[in-house]
Amino acid sequence: MKPKIISKVSLVAFLLLSLAASLANAQSEPVYSRGDWVVGLNATRVLTDEDLRSASAGGAPVPNSNLSINNDTTVSFDVSYFLSNQLAFNIFGGIPASADLQGEESLSGLFLGQTDYGPVILSLQYHVLTGSNFSPYFGAGVGRILFLDEKDRALTDFDVEDTWAPAVQAGFRWRIHNNWSANFDVRYAPFEADITGNLGPAPVQAKVEVDPTIVSIGVAYRF
């Protein structure tokens, strides 16, 4: 299991950065205006921390069972619409990441299944006024976690159910030329998902808790 400290420290650091900038520069000129559209394209790293909350095979609990999910790198995009010079709606999506579900502890050695997955997240963002090319922001919203193209491995009829997740984020943009900006962003969207399949003749049911930290770096263009 990968340590949860990655998620918590990254998020808290950027929230504190945004809050400090907000308090120091509350009267500065805005970077964005009402009606602006901003489109971003990013390289994104999905870091997961996971825990198998329950598992059963043939109706009987599987003791001391766990699993691990690999980290993956993909491409994401996001679109923001500014309601004012500080508030914006943001939608985030991208090319699904790939997840290999490997058994751990009593399930050690079992490659349980494989799936592509990714969130579609809608957030309300608050952009801090700094009076400079540096524009920190943070936000909160809700995401739909989609699981696509599940592939059988040790489990046949392998399936992971789509689910909902709360989502928070923090990051910043740095204007590099006219309407172009560099972007760095951290999102956190914890969720639980139900897994079903068959291990030989025995039907399997499980619930996994996943704490993903989604780290993105890229460019954004303002229209």
Beta strands, then each sheet from edge to edge (+ up, - down):
strand 1: 37-57
strand 2: 60-61
strand 3: 65-69
strand 4: 72-82
strand 5: 87-94
strand 6: 97-105
strand 7: 111-127
strand 8: 134-152
strand 9: 156-160
strand 10: 163-177
strand 11: 180-188
strand 12: 191-199
strand 13: 202-222
sheet 1: 2+ 1- 4+ 5- 7+ 6- 3+
sheet 2: 2+ 1- 13+ 11- 10+ 8-
sheet 3: 2+ 1- 13+ 12- 9+
end
